[in-house]
Amino acid sequence: LPGIPLSLEVEEARRAYRAGSLVIDQVLLDVQQGRPIDTRSCQVLVKRNLESLLRNESAMLWLTRLKAQDRYTGLHCLSVSILAMGFGVHLGLSDEKVETLGIAGLLHDVGKMKIDPRILNKPGKLTPEEFEQIKLHPAFGFQALQNQPGIPPAAVQAAHAHHERLDSRGYPLGLDRYQIPFTTRIITIVDAFDAITSHRSYDDARPIQVAYDVLRSGGDKQFDEALVHEFIRWLGVFPVGTLVELHTGEVALVLEKHEKLHLRPKVVVLRDAHKQPCEARYLDLAQLTVDSEGVAYRISTGLPDGSHGLYMADPELQSILHPELLATLEPEREPAFD
């Protein structure tokens, strides 16, 4: 990691992501209308995304941050698929198991297409009756997938059980920890993480640290504690595609993580110390980069999407991912810090 420079992978990752978003939209439409889904196109999309992740993980992880709220369900499914595969690679799983995670992530929420959209997209708090409706989506997903050829049983199970909890207080079946398989445990963690850090109809995106706190506090009650620990270790304190404040007060976007130095990613500065727009400036925090006082740059804190007018889904931020701009950060040199 990374196998090839981010600037070389970003265009292929973007093409793969766009193609994937069309596939998942079609899948959701087919489920909604009771048609069989095209499992072959799901498999092709998962393989293509995995190949990109293996070449340079940061490019695909970036794209999981670019969700428009009005297309939340589809892009959330795509993001969970990508994140679950990246995590599976980190865990050292076989390609076959990683691809199963990709299919499971892609299809975990298809049952939502059978929920009344007025409830699904309601801004604000759901009534207890409305929440009972939402809680039917895992069973609907199971019904939609169980008789489809070409879907791994672990993916069908994940659609059914991704809201189960290790303490038996989940839904729809109230399974206990011994009945919740490995693939489902991973999807449960990734699903929660992606939801908390995304803009949804009833909630703004929260900072990464808040999502990590939720996962940690649910360890061994809701989530598998060992997997939560590994997931956080893999994504890093400041994941790709998240906003951070530097010690100077400037606001930057994390472009690419460093394999070993998790607190020293590559970033691009987009707001000055007064939080005003400024010319984009690239910093590789693993190199010895210093401010005007000669102090080494460091990250002070993570920020939620939308801070200081910076939204991931904005064209302004997406243009940062232009290959020629990214190439200014390369080639890799030896880090100045151990």
Secondary structure, 3 states (H helix, E strand, C coil): CCCCCHHHHHHHHHHHHHHHHHHHHHHHHHHHCCCCCCHHHHHHHHHHHHHHHHHCHHHHHHHCCCCCHHHHHHHHHHHHHHHHHHHHHHCCCCHHHHHHHHHHHHHCCHHHHHCCHHHHCCCCCCCHHHHHHHCCHHHHHHHHHCCCCCCCHHHHHHHHHCCCCCCCCCCCCCCCHHHCCHHHHHHHHHHHHHHHCCCECCECCCCHHHHHHHHHHCECCCECHHHHHHHHHHHCCCCCCCEEEECCCCEEEEEECCCCCCCCCEEEEEECCCCCEEEEEEEECCCCCECCCCCECCEEEEECCCHHHCCCCCHHHHHCCCHHHHHHHCCCCCCCCC
